[in-house]
């Protein structure tokens, strides 16, 4: 369970980076093997709160930038726990938002 950090759609494959208090893990949704979960994942956007069920497998090519970069979650089910509006700027370490915007939405800026 966690927040959707990033979403990448490659047609038959959809990748969600899911963030929680321990870090980020990549969840993979395959349209051919799990069409229902893939269709549900197409509705998800950044900062949605989700619960994903599936199998943890070793990645073919590890991602050294992530602590969990050697594994990924091959998803079988997706539960959307809460929708979210798109934030005015990305909630990441490095942002390019104007200072005025960051001050107006200080509660979001502090989440970084």
C-alpha positions in Angstrom: 0.0 0.0 0.0 1.2 3.5 -0.7 1.0 6.6 -2.9 1.6 6.5 -6.6 4.8 8.3 -7.1 5.1 8.0 -10.9 3.2 6.3 -13.7 4.6 5.1 -17.0 2.4 3.6 -19.7 4.0 1.5 -22.5 0.8 0.2 -24.0 0.6 -3.5 -22.9 2.8 -2.8 -19.9 2.0 -0.2 -17.3 4.5 0.7 -14.5 3.6 2.3 -11.2 6.2 3.5 -8.7 4.5 3.2 -5.4 5.9 5.2 -2.4 5.5 4.5 1.3 7.4 5.3 4.4 10.1 2.7 3.5 10.8 3.9 0.0 9.6 3.2 -3.6 8.8 -0.1 -5.3 7.9 -0.7 -9.0 4.6 -2.5 -9.7 4.1 -3.9 -13.2 0.7 -4.4 -14.8 0.6 -6.6 -17.9 -2.5 -6.2 -20.2 -2.2 -9.7 -21.6 -1.9 -11.7 -18.4 -4.0 -9.5 -16.0 -6.4 -7.3 -18.1 -8.6 -6.3 -15.2 -5.7 -5.1 -13.0 -4.2 -3.2 -16.1 -7.6 -1.5 -16.8 -7.8 -0.4 -13.2 -4.2 0.9 -13.3 -5.0 3.0 -16.3 -7.3 5.1 -14.1 -4.6 5.8 -11.5 -2.7 9.1 -11.4 0.1 10.6 -9.3 -0.6 10.8 -5.5 -3.5 8.3 -5.6 -3.5 5.9 -2.6 -3.5 2.3 -3.8 -3.1 -1.3 -2.5 -1.5 -3.7 -4.9 -1.4 -7.5 -4.7 1.0 -9.7 -6.7 4.2 -11.6 -6.7 7.6 -10.1 -6.0 10.2 -11.2 -8.6 13.8 -10.4 -9.4 14.1 -7.7 -12.1 15.9 -8.6 -15.3 17.9 -5.4 -15.1 18.4 -3.9 -11.7 17.9 -0.2 -11.0 20.8 1.0 -8.8 19.0 4.3 -8.1 16.3 2.6 -6.0 16.9 0.6 -2.7 14.3 -1.9 -4.1 15.8 -1.8 -7.6 16.6 -5.5 -7.7 13.0 -6.6 -7.4 9.6 -5.6 -8.8 6.0 -6.5 -8.1 4.2 -8.3 -10.8 0.6 -7.2 -10.0 -2.5 -9.3 -10.1 -4.9 -7.0 -8.3 -5.2 -3.2 -7.7 -7.4 -1.5 -5.2 -7.7 2.3 -5.4 -8.1 3.4 -1.8 -8.3 7.1 -2.4 -8.3 9.5 -5.4 -6.2 12.6 -5.5 -6.2 15.9 -7.4 -3.0 16.6 -9.3 -0.7 18.6 -7.0 0.5 22.0 -8.2 4.0 20.7 -8.3 5.7 17.3 -8.1 6.4 16.2 -4.5 10.0 15.2 -5.1 13.4 16.2 -3.7 14.2 18.4 -6.7 11.4 20.6 -7.9 11.2 23.5 -10.4 8.2 25.3 -8.9 8.2 29.0 -8.2 8.8 30.1 -4.7 5.4 31.8 -4.5 3.7 28.5 -5.4 5.8 26.6 -2.9 4.8 29.1 -0.2 1.1 29.0 -1.1 1.1 25.2 -0.9 3.6 25.0 2.0 1.9 21.9 3.4 2.8 20.0 0.2 6.3 21.4 0.1 6.9 20.1 3.6 6.1 16.6 2.4 9.4 16.6 0.5 
